[in-house]
């Protein structure tokens, strides 16, 4: 049977091959799981499928998204609209509905994060870079709705009016070596205190794009940090880059800078980090190839993940765990096999454990494992429905 045909099988059959030799501890008495599969249409191009499979047992949520459906759009959101900050996935979805004035059909927690809410990997929100990528892979979408998963690098550069250029290598984190950092609104009200840097306060002339222009308002060399302008950015230089801007930059100069990611299939509109890659070109990526710790890979945990089928259907998956008798969670090997049986060709693991949360139409539909309830997280992937009046029936 080919992969495309497999996606039309009932979820019961798709999951039958996921079991491994890892046996869960004997569960205490618990209510019997519901029989059969539940499926519902959440909105245009968005369908939710749920089943508790007694094999694990596993409670599995699969959201299928057709990004070609009228008005459907994928977005990411950063908690607090700041590099540091945490909100629940439910709070992020509700805030997006208020601010964007569009329905949020689905939302899934995304990247791993620090206690302060700084994502471990990269993030781009509506073309605006929140954090540059590191060594971990990312899931992203280009400005032409092309999804991608992989490890990417930031290729940034600043050009001064006098033709001198410098490498722009970081976003919202202090510069290192001889490179520059760009601070935008996600950095907060001010740049962090930092010694030995020259900071250029710039008023933006362009609203969007991967190459932008701005006017240098002032230069600051004090270690106390400077306010980030509402209509601009701060470019912080260290080392040789700092020496160049001190010598050549003047107030009133027009600067140009670019923030591009490579390799990607086009300019990036949305991006979040995850770890590790589960599937690449339809093949399972074994744990040994990703360097993931055995304890993290082999232990059954609640899991969140994203992938897509050959026809472009996006898959958002949440598997509950740490709840004996209801759902014990999956190992990474079990999660990979689930995506294979769902017909996916690419897949990336996201933050799991107590962070796993799936929201549909303003309600959390899975069972987060933390005793306190849904955990505040750093960011989320959201599926927006059409704005009112955009997709009228003909």
C-alpha positions as CSV (number, residue, x, y, z in Angstrom):
1,X,0.0,0.0,0.0
2,X,1.4,3.4,-0.9
3,X,1.8,6.3,1.6
4,X,-0.9,8.4,0.1
5,X,-3.4,5.6,0.5
6,X,-2.5,5.0,4.1
7,X,-3.9,8.4,5.2
8,X,-7.4,7.3,4.3
9,X,-7.4,4.4,6.7
10,X,-9.2,4.8,10.0
11,X,-6.9,6.1,12.8
12,X,-7.4,2.7,14.6
13,X,-5.5,0.9,11.9
14,X,-2.9,3.6,11.4
15,X,-1.9,3.3,15.1
16,X,-1.9,-0.5,15.3
17,X,1.8,-0.7,14.4
18,X,3.1,1.9,16.9
19,X,3.7,-0.4,19.9
20,X,7.2,-1.2,20.9
21,X,8.8,-3.4,23.4
22,X,8.7,-0.6,26.0
23,X,6.0,-1.6,28.4
24,X,4.4,1.0,30.6
25,X,4.1,0.4,34.3
26,X,1.0,-1.3,35.5
27,X,-1.7,1.5,35.6
28,X,-3.9,2.1,38.6
29,X,-7.7,1.7,38.0
30,X,-9.0,4.3,35.6
31,X,-12.1,4.9,33.5
32,X,-12.2,2.8,30.3
33,X,-11.2,4.8,27.2
34,X,-14.0,5.8,24.8
35,X,-14.6,3.4,21.9
36,X,-14.2,4.4,18.3
37,X,-12.7,7.5,16.7
38,X,-14.1,11.0,16.9
39,X,-13.7,13.3,13.9
40,X,-14.9,16.9,13.4
41,X,-14.6,19.7,11.1
42,X,-13.1,22.7,13.0
43,X,-13.4,25.2,10.2
44,X,-12.6,25.6,6.5
45,X,-9.8,23.2,5.6
46,X,-9.3,22.1,9.2
47,X,-10.3,18.7,10.6
48,X,-9.7,17.2,14.0
49,X,-9.4,13.5,14.7
50,X,-9.2,11.9,18.1
51,X,-8.9,8.4,19.5
52,X,-7.7,6.7,22.7
53,X,-5.9,3.6,21.4
54,X,-5.7,0.8,24.1
55,X,-2.4,-0.4,22.6
56,X,-0.5,2.1,24.7
57,X,-2.9,3.3,25.9
58,X,-2.5,6.5,23.9
59,X,-4.8,9.5,23.6
60,X,-4.0,11.0,20.2
61,X,-5.1,14.2,18.6
62,X,-4.4,14.9,14.9
63,X,-5.3,18.2,13.3
64,X,-5.2,18.2,9.5
65,X,-4.8,21.6,7.9
66,X,-5.3,22.4,4.2
67,X,-3.4,25.7,3.8
68,X,-5.0,26.1,0.4
69,X,-8.4,26.5,1.9
70,X,-9.8,30.1,1.6
71,X,-8.7,32.3,4.4
72,X,-6.7,29.6,6.3
73,X,-3.3,30.8,7.4
74,X,-0.5,29.5,9.6
75,X,1.0,31.9,12.2
76,X,3.3,31.7,15.2
77,X,3.0,33.8,18.3
78,X,5.5,34.7,21.0
79,X,4.3,34.8,24.6
80,X,4.1,38.4,25.8
81,X,5.3,39.6,22.4
82,X,8.7,39.6,24.0
83,X,11.8,37.3,23.8
84,X,11.2,36.6,27.5
85,X,7.7,35.7,28.5
86,X,5.3,32.8,29.0
87,X,1.6,32.2,28.3
88,X,-0.5,29.1,28.0
89,X,-1.3,28.0,24.5
90,X,-5.0,28.7,25.3
91,X,-4.1,32.3,26.3
92,X,-2.0,32.7,23.2
93,X,-4.9,31.6,21.0
94,X,-7.4,33.9,22.7
95,X,-5.0,36.8,22.5
96,X,-4.5,36.2,18.8
97,X,-8.2,36.2,18.1
98,X,-8.5,39.6,19.8
99,X,-5.5,41.2,18.2
100,X,-5.9,39.8,14.7
101,X,-9.7,39.8,14.7
102,X,-9.7,36.4,13.2
103,X,-10.8,33.0,14.5
104,X,-8.0,30.7,15.8
105,X,-9.1,27.3,14.6
106,X,-6.3,25.4,16.2
107,X,-3.2,26.1,18.3
108,X,-0.3,23.8,19.4
109,X,2.5,24.6,21.8
110,X,5.8,24.9,20.0
111,X,9.5,25.2,21.0
112,X,11.4,24.2,24.2
113,X,12.2,27.2,26.4
114,X,14.0,28.5,29.4
115,X,12.3,29.3,32.7
116,X,12.1,32.9,31.6
117,X,10.3,31.9,28.5
118,X,13.1,32.4,25.9
119,X,12.7,29.8,23.2
120,X,15.7,27.5,22.7
121,X,15.5,27.7,18.9
122,X,14.7,30.4,16.4
123,X,11.4,32.2,15.9
124,X,10.0,34.4,13.2
125,X,6.6,36.0,13.6
126,X,4.9,37.5,10.4
127,X,8.4,38.1,8.9
128,X,9.8,39.7,12.1
129,X,12.7,37.8,13.6
130,X,12.4,37.1,17.4
131,X,15.5,35.0,17.8
132,X,18.2,33.8,15.5
133,X,18.6,30.0,14.9
134,X,21.2,27.9,16.7
135,X,22.2,24.3,16.1
136,X,18.6,22.9,16.5
137,X,16.2,22.3,13.6
138,X,13.2,24.5,12.9
139,X,9.8,24.3,11.3
140,X,8.9,27.2,9.1
141,X,6.7,28.5,6.3
142,X,7.8,30.8,3.5
143,X,6.0,33.8,2.3
144,X,4.5,31.5,-0.4
145,X,3.1,29.0,2.1
146,X,5.9,26.4,1.5
147,X,6.7,24.5,4.6
148,X,10.2,23.4,5.5
149,X,12.0,21.5,8.3
150,X,15.7,21.6,8.9
151,X,18.7,23.3,10.4
152,X,19.1,26.9,9.1
153,X,21.6,29.7,9.5
154,X,21.0,33.5,9.7
155,X,22.8,35.4,6.9
156,X,22.5,39.0,7.9
157,X,24.4,42.1,6.8
158,X,24.5,45.9,7.5
159,X,25.5,48.5,4.9
160,X,26.5,52.0,6.0
161,X,25.9,55.0,3.7
162,X,29.6,55.0,2.9
163,X,29.5,51.5,1.5
164,X,31.0,49.7,4.4
165,X,29.3,46.4,5.4
166,X,29.4,44.3,8.6
167,X,28.0,40.9,9.5
168,X,24.6,40.9,11.3
169,X,24.6,37.7,13.1
170,X,22.2,37.9,16.1
171,X,18.8,39.1,16.9
172,X,17.7,40.3,20.4
173,X,20.8,38.6,22.1
174,X,24.0,40.5,22.8
175,X,26.6,40.6,20.0
176,X,29.7,38.5,20.2
177,X,33.1,38.7,18.4
178,X,33.1,41.2,15.6
179,X,29.4,41.0,14.6
180,X,26.3,43.0,15.1
181,X,23.0,42.3,16.9
182,X,19.6,43.7,15.8
183,X,17.2,44.6,18.7
184,X,13.6,45.0,17.8
185,X,10.3,45.3,19.7
186,X,10.6,41.7,20.9
187,X,13.7,42.7,22.9
188,X,11.6,44.7,25.3
189,X,11.6,48.4,26.1
190,X,15.4,48.8,26.2
191,X,18.5,46.9,25.1
192,X,20.4,45.1,27.8
193,X,23.2,46.8,29.6
194,X,26.4,45.8,27.8
195,X,30.0,47.1,27.9
196,X,32.2,47.7,24.8
197,X,29.3,48.1,22.3
198,X,28.3,50.9,20.0
199,X,24.5,51.1,19.6
200,X,22.8,52.7,16.6
201,X,19.3,53.8,17.2
202,X,17.5,53.6,13.8
203,X,14.1,54.7,12.6
204,X,12.8,52.3,10.0
205,X,11.7,53.5,6.6
206,X,10.4,50.1,5.4
207,X,7.6,48.2,7.1
208,X,8.4,44.7,5.9
209,X,10.8,42.7,3.8
210,X,14.1,40.8,4.2
211,X,16.1,43.9,3.2
212,X,15.2,47.1,5.1
213,X,16.2,50.7,5.3
214,X,16.4,53.1,8.2
215,X,17.7,56.5,9.3
216,X,20.3,56.7,12.0
217,X,18.9,58.8,14.8
218,X,21.8,58.6,17.2
219,X,24.7,56.6,18.4
220,X,25.3,55.5,22.0
221,X,28.4,54.0,23.5
222,X,27.4,53.9,27.1
223,X,27.0,50.5,28.8
224,X,23.5,51.2,30.2
225,X,21.5,50.2,27.2
226,X,19.1,52.4,25.1
227,X,15.4,52.5,24.5
228,X,14.1,50.4,21.5
229,X,12.1,52.9,19.4
230,X,8.5,51.9,18.6
231,X,9.1,52.7,14.9
232,X,12.6,51.3,14.6
233,X,15.4,49.0,15.8
234,X,18.8,49.3,17.6
235,X,21.9,47.8,15.9
236,X,24.6,46.9,18.5
237,X,28.1,46.4,17.3
238,X,31.2,44.9,19.1
239,X,34.8,44.5,18.1
240,X,35.8,45.5,14.6
241,X,32.2,46.2,13.7
242,X,32.0,48.7,16.6
243,X,35.1,50.4,15.4
244,X,33.7,50.7,11.9
245,X,30.4,52.3,12.9
246,X,32.1,54.7,15.4
247,X,34.3,55.9,12.6
248,X,31.9,55.9,9.6
249,X,28.3,56.2,10.8
250,X,26.8,59.7,11.2
251,X,23.4,60.8,12.4
252,X,21.0,61.2,9.5
253,X,22.7,58.5,7.4
254,X,20.5,56.0,5.6
255,X,21.4,52.4,6.6
256,X,20.4,49.1,4.9
257,X,20.3,45.7,6.5
258,X,19.2,42.2,5.6
259,X,18.1,39.2,7.6
260,X,17.9,36.0,5.5
261,X,17.9,32.4,6.4
262,X,19.7,29.6,4.5
263,X,18.9,27.0,3.3
264,X,15.2,27.7,3.0
265,X,12.9,27.5,0.0
266,X,12.2,31.2,0.1
267,X,11.8,34.2,2.4
268,X,10.7,33.1,5.8
269,X,7.3,34.3,7.1
270,X,6.9,32.1,10.2
271,X,9.4,29.8,12.0
272,X,9.7,28.0,15.4
273,X,12.3,25.6,16.8
274,X,11.9,22.0,17.8
275,X,14.0,18.9,18.3
276,X,14.7,16.3,16.9
277,X,13.7,15.8,13.3
278,X,11.5,12.7,13.1
279,X,11.0,12.2,9.4
280,X,13.0,13.5,6.4
281,X,11.7,12.8,2.8
282,X,9.4,10.1,4.1
283,X,12.1,8.2,6.0
284,X,12.4,7.9,9.7
285,X,15.4,9.7,11.2
286,X,16.7,7.4,14.0
287,X,17.6,8.7,17.4
288,X,21.3,8.0,16.9
289,X,21.4,10.3,13.9
290,X,20.1,13.2,15.9
291,X,22.2,13.0,19.0
292,X,19.1,13.0,21.3
293,X,19.6,11.7,24.8
294,X,18.4,8.1,25.2
295,X,16.3,8.9,28.3
296,X,14.5,11.6,26.3
297,X,14.0,9.5,23.2
298,X,13.0,6.1,24.8
299,X,10.9,7.2,27.7
300,X,7.2,7.7,27.0
301,X,6.2,11.3,27.4
302,X,3.4,13.6,26.3
303,X,4.4,14.7,22.8
304,X,3.7,17.6,20.4
305,X,4.9,17.5,16.8
306,X,4.3,18.9,13.4
307,X,4.6,17.5,9.9
308,X,2.9,17.3,6.5
309,X,1.8,14.9,3.8
310,X,3.0,14.9,0.1
311,X,-0.2,16.9,-0.9
312,X,0.8,19.7,1.5
313,X,-1.7,18.8,4.3
314,X,-0.2,20.1,7.5
315,X,-0.4,17.8,10.5
316,X,-0.5,19.0,14.1
317,X,-0.2,16.2,16.6
318,X,-0.6,16.1,20.4
319,X,-0.3,12.8,22.3
320,X,-1.2,12.9,26.0
321,X,1.0,11.1,28.6
322,X,1.9,10.5,32.2
323,X,-1.7,9.4,32.8
324,X,-1.8,5.6,33.4
325,X,-5.0,4.0,32.3
326,X,-5.7,6.8,29.9
327,X,-2.6,7.7,28.0
328,X,1.0,6.9,28.9
329,X,2.7,9.0,26.2
330,X,5.0,8.0,23.4
331,X,8.7,7.4,22.8
332,X,10.2,9.2,19.8
333,X,10.3,5.9,17.9
334,X,6.5,5.5,18.5
335,X,5.9,9.1,17.5
336,X,7.9,8.6,14.2
337,X,5.9,5.6,13.3
338,X,2.6,7.4,14.0
339,X,3.6,10.1,11.5
340,X,4.6,7.4,8.9
341,X,1.1,5.9,9.3
342,X,-0.5,9.2,9.0
343,X,1.1,9.6,5.6
344,X,3.6,12.3,6.6
345,X,6.8,12.8,4.7
346,X,8.4,15.4,7.0
347,X,8.0,15.8,10.8
348,X,9.6,17.6,13.7
349,X,9.2,17.0,17.4
350,X,8.2,20.0,19.5
351,X,8.3,20.6,23.2
352,X,6.3,18.0,25.1
353,X,5.8,16.8,28.7
354,X,3.6,19.2,30.6
355,X,3.9,21.7,27.8
356,X,1.8,19.6,25.4
357,X,-1.5,21.5,24.8
358,X,-3.8,21.5,21.8
359,X,-6.5,24.2,21.5
360,X,-9.4,24.1,19.1
361,X,-11.8,27.0,18.8
362,X,-10.9,28.6,22.1
363,X,-10.9,25.4,24.2
364,X,-8.0,23.1,25.3
365,X,-9.1,19.7,24.0
366,X,-6.3,17.4,25.3
367,X,-5.4,16.7,28.9
368,X,-2.2,18.5,29.9
369,X,-0.2,16.4,32.4
370,X,0.9,19.0,35.0
371,X,-1.1,18.8,38.2
372,X,-1.5,22.6,38.1
373,X,-3.1,22.4,34.6
374,X,-2.0,23.9,31.4
375,X,1.6,25.0,31.5
376,X,2.7,28.5,30.3
377,X,4.9,28.2,27.3
378,X,7.2,30.4,25.2
379,X,5.4,30.2,21.8
380,X,2.8,28.4,19.8
381,X,1.8,27.5,16.2
382,X,-1.7,28.8,15.3
383,X,-4.0,28.1,12.5
384,X,-6.1,31.1,11.6
385,X,-9.5,30.9,9.9
386,X,-10.8,33.5,7.5
387,X,-11.7,37.0,8.6
388,X,-15.4,37.8,8.5
389,X,-16.6,38.4,5.0
390,X,-13.4,37.2,3.3
391,X,-14.7,33.9,2.0
392,X,-18.3,34.3,1.0
393,X,-20.2,31.5,-0.6
394,X,-20.7,32.0,-4.3
